[in-house]
Amino acid sequence: MAEFACQFQCELFLFSPIPTDDGVELFHAVSHHKFPRALPLAVITSVDEAEYWCKNRVKEWHSGECFVWTCRRLGEEKTIGQVTLLPQSGGLALAYWVNPKSWGQGLATHMCQSLISHLGQSGYKGQIKAGVHDWNLRSESVLCKLGFTQKSVSDSPDTKTFTLFVNSLE
């Protein structure tokens, strides 16, 4: 497994390991009326729950179980979203969220593309998997723009599974 940088940036964003105090921004995003109730993060119903979720991701970062980067626009303090890599047998799983107030600007695509580029530059060579609910056409579009291809058989009903192979750029 490649070593991932704790902090990296692209032309628009600064990525840093998730801090516990991201809970406030996470709560604002998941409690937004446009945030889909069917997504796992939608079960968060308070700032305390969101901070607890972030605290657990911080612990998982340190143990190597899961890597969540907070994404901020360069020069700004406000979190606009997060990208996650979850090590699994046979590769990595990708997840992300963007605050609904920032939807429709191509930010999810840019965030994920920056992470994928970071992976290649870090020496990672392997598969990335991502899953979306059948109804989540926006996330499906993001994955297709990133070059993911849909598997013919999904891992679970009502979801679509996509894969992408990353070649090391080292």
N, C-alpha and C positions, 0 to 999 in steps of 0.2 A: 504494500500500500504506500502511496506517495505521502510525503509530508505536506500538509496544507499550511499556508501562512495564516497566522492569527489575523493579520490585518493586510488588506490589499486595496487597490483602487483602480478605477478605470477613468475614462475622460469625464464621466458624470457623477460617479458614486464613490463613497468610501465604505468599505466592508470591514466590520470589526466583530469579534466574538460577542455573542449575545450577552448583554448585561441584565441583571435582575430588574433594574429600573425601566427596562423596556416594557414592563407590564402595563403601564399607563397607556402607551401608544397601541399596544396589542389589544387592550380592552376597548379603546376607542374604535379600532378597526373592526373587531368582531361584533361589536354592538351596533355598528352602523346599519341602517335599515336595508342597505343593498347587499350586505355580507350574507352569503347563502347559509341558511340554517342547517343544511344537510352536511356542511363541512365539519370535520372533527373539532376545529378550534371554536366553532360556534357554541359549544357547550360551556364556554367560559362566560360567567354571568356577573363577575365583579372584578375590580382592580386587584383585590387580594388573590383571587384565583389566577389571574393573568400573571401576577408577580410570582406566584408559586410555580406556574408552568415555566416561566423564564428561569427561575432558580434551578429547576430540575434539568433544563437544557444546559445550564452552566456546568452542573455536576457531570452531565453526560459528555460535555466537551472535554473536561479534564480526564475522564476515564477512557476517552476515545470511542465511546458508543455512538455519538451523534455530534454533528458539527453544524451549528446554527450561526450564521452571520447576520448581523443587523445591517441594513442598508440605509445610508443617508446621502442626500445630495452633497457634493463637495461644498464645504464652507457653511453647511447648515447643521443644526443640532437635531432636528426633528426626524424621527424614524419614519421612512415611507413604506418599509416592508422588511421581510427577512427571506433568506434562502437557506435551505437545509440539505445536508448530505448525510444519509444514514448508511453506514457500511452494512452490507449484506453479503451472504455467500454469492459469489459470482459477480460482484460489482458494488455499485452504489445506488441508492434510491434518492431521487431529487424531490423536494417539496419547496413551496414558496407561498408567500402571501404578500399582497400589496393593499394598503389602505384604500377602501373604495373611493375615497375623495380624490385619489390619483389615478383611477382607472381610465382607460382609453387613451393613454399617452405613450404606450409602448414600453412602460417601465418594467413590467414583468419580463418581457422578452430581453430587454437590455440587461437587467439584473442577472438573469439566468445565463445569458451569453457570456457575461463577464466572469461568472463563476466557472463555466465550462472552459473558458480560455485560461483561467487561473489553474484549473486542473491539469490541462495540457502542459502549461509552463512549469508546473510542480513535478512533472514526471509521471503523472497518472496515465496508465494505458489500460483501458477496460471499458466495461459496459456501465451505462447509467440507465436506470429504469425510472419511469414515472407513471403514475396512474391518475386517471380523471374519471369522475362520474359521467355517465352517458349524457346528462343534460348540460355539462359544463363546457360549452362550446368555446368560450373565451380561453380557458386553459388548454383545450385541445389545439386551438389555433396557435397559442404560444409555443407549444411543443413542436408543432409542424414547422413553424418559422425557424426553430432552433435546429431542425434537421432530424428530429426523432421520427421513427417509423412505428406504426401501430402493429402490435403482435396479432396474429390471426386468432389466437385464443387468449382470452383475458384470465387473470388470476382469480377474479371473483365476479359474480353476476352484477349487472348494472354499472360496471366500470370498464374502461378501456385502458389497456396497458401499452406503453410506448417505450422504445429503447433507442439508445444512441451509443455508438462506440467512440471513445475518445482515444486519440493517439497522442502519446507523449511528444512534446515539442522540445524536449531537452536535447 
